[in-house]
Amino acid sequence: MRNGADNTFDAFLKGFTSVAGFSPEVFGDLGRDTSEEVALRILNQFRLSLEVGIERLDQSLQRKDGDLVAQVAHKLAGSAELIGFLGLGQNCRSAMAKLKQGAAFSQLESGILAIRTQCQGLLNSLQEHCPNLSSFI
């Protein structure tokens, strides 16, 4: 029996298979280890984290606030990797490592902008390919 969760799960996998840095196997495993509906709830929470993360990255760039970048990158890295967006997770972890090593904010700005751009692209794609994702709360 096909339901909304099945259709959205399949649409997500189909729409994101070609996204660089995305592992459909990881998201598929999440759906099998929990359920497709639970995986979509987690994906919806990730979508919300992207929205907040973009705002907070913008704030960090305006304020040149490395601590805020570290907080955002930490949250996004774990959730991105859980969903299968390994590229975003890796980029966030790289920024955190550079901050930990004492890199100046000016050395991180291009990486922060790249993370922000990646987040915005993922958010746009989620809205395009999974328009009813917000119903999974």
C-alpha positions in Angstrom: 0.0 0.0 0.0 1.4 3.4 -1.0 0.9 6.4 1.3 2.1 9.9 1.5 5.3 8.9 3.3 6.2 6.3 0.6 5.6 8.8 -2.2 7.6 11.6 -0.5 10.4 9.2 0.5 10.7 8.0 -3.1 10.4 11.6 -4.5 13.2 12.7 -2.2 15.5 9.8 -3.2 14.8 10.4 -6.9 15.2 14.2 -6.7 18.4 14.1 -4.7 20.3 11.1 -6.2 22.2 13.5 -8.5 23.1 16.1 -5.8 26.8 16.2 -5.2 27.8 14.9 -1.8 24.5 13.1 -1.2 24.5 9.4 -0.4 21.1 7.9 -1.2 22.3 4.7 0.6 22.6 6.6 3.9 19.1 8.0 3.7 17.7 4.6 2.5 19.4 2.9 5.5 17.8 5.5 7.8 14.4 4.7 6.3 14.9 0.9 6.7 16.4 1.2 10.3 13.5 3.4 11.5 10.6 3.7 9.0 10.1 5.9 6.0 7.8 8.2 8.0 10.4 8.6 10.7 13.1 9.3 8.2 10.9 12.0 6.6 10.3 13.6 10.0 14.1 13.7 10.5 14.4 15.2 7.0 11.8 17.8 7.9 13.7 18.7 11.1 16.9 19.0 8.9 15.0 21.4 6.6 14.2 23.6 9.6 17.8 23.4 10.7 18.9 24.6 7.3 16.5 27.6 7.5 17.9 28.6 11.0 21.4 27.7 9.9 21.3 30.0 7.0 20.1 32.9 9.2 22.8 32.2 11.8 25.5 31.9 9.1 24.5 35.3 7.8 24.7 36.7 11.3 28.1 35.2 11.8 29.4 36.7 8.6 28.1 40.2 9.6 29.5 39.9 13.1 32.6 38.0 12.1 31.7 35.6 14.9 33.6 32.3 14.8 31.9 30.9 17.8 28.5 31.2 16.1 30.0 29.5 13.0 31.2 26.6 15.2 27.7 26.2 16.7 26.0 26.2 13.4 28.5 24.0 11.7 28.3 21.5 14.6 24.6 21.2 14.4 24.5 21.0 10.6 27.3 18.5 10.3 25.7 15.8 12.4 22.2 16.2 10.9 23.5 16.4 7.3 25.5 13.2 7.7 22.5 11.4 9.3 20.4 12.3 6.3 23.0 11.5 3.7 24.3 14.9 2.8 27.9 13.8 3.4 29.4 16.7 1.4 27.8 19.3 3.6 28.7 17.4 6.7 32.4 17.3 5.6 32.4 21.0 4.8 31.0 21.9 8.2 33.5 19.6 10.0 36.3 21.2 8.0 35.2 24.7 9.2 35.0 23.5 12.8 38.5 22.0 12.6 40.0 25.2 11.2 38.3 27.2 14.0 39.7 24.8 16.5 43.1 25.2 15.1 42.8 29.0 15.6 42.3 30.1 12.0 41.4 33.8 11.7 37.8 34.5 10.7 39.0 36.1 7.4 40.6 32.7 6.5 37.2 31.1 6.9 34.9 33.5 5.1 35.0 31.8 1.7 34.3 28.4 3.3 31.4 29.8 5.4 29.9 31.3 2.2 30.3 28.0 0.5 28.5 26.2 3.4 25.7 28.9 3.3 25.3 28.5 -0.5 25.2 24.7 -0.1 22.5 25.0 2.6 20.4 27.4 0.5 20.7 25.0 -2.5 19.6 22.0 -0.4 16.7 24.0 1.0 15.6 25.1 -2.4 15.8 21.5 -3.7 13.9 20.2 -0.7 11.1 22.7 -1.4 11.1 21.8 -5.1 11.2 18.0 -4.8 9.4 17.5 -1.5 6.8 20.3 -1.2 4.7 18.4 1.4 7.7 17.7 3.6 6.5 20.1 6.3 3.5 17.7 6.9 6.0 15.3 8.6 6.3 16.8 12.0 
